[in-house]
Amino acid sequence: AKSCFLASLHQVAEGTEGSSVILKCSHRRIVLEEQQLTVHWRHNDTRNVFDIIHGKVSVKEQNSAYKNRTEVLPDELKKGQVFLRLTDLQLSDGGTYLCFVPALGLDHSTQLVVKERSCITCTTAEIRSHGSGARMGRTLHFLIPSSGFIVLYLIR
């Protein structure tokens, strides 16, 4: 009886909502001349994240959810590693990313887990007193827990 084994290159990457993550696609066989290199990045098999066609970045077919949020790291590209930086992570970015290099028949998948941002520190408020017109600058810090409830305290 014959047995058949399929090998798949698969990684897991984690990031937090609002941060950046680098998705890695590398293999010793990615040594094509830069002008010949074609690479496609897809999210959950359907959403076009990023394309390099014959060595040039192409955003013509890029899904609008990734516009101005993706870039390939050029120094890594010269080493045969197609590293894609995805910025301003959204919870909807979680899922499977496929890097496909058609000339080599190579595909590499990465499972991206995006964690919810648990706390937010905010903002500078200007407080004006009603009678005197005096202004005081205060820095307010408050937490928004993952539950979504905001607790405010007023101290006089």
Protein Blocks (a to p, Z undefined) as FASTA:
>chain_A
ZZdddddddddddddehiacddddddfklmccfklpccdddeehlacfbdceehiacfkl
gcfklgopaccdfklmmnopacdddehiafklgccdddddfknopacdddddddddfbdc
ddddddddfklopacdddddddddfkopacddddZZ
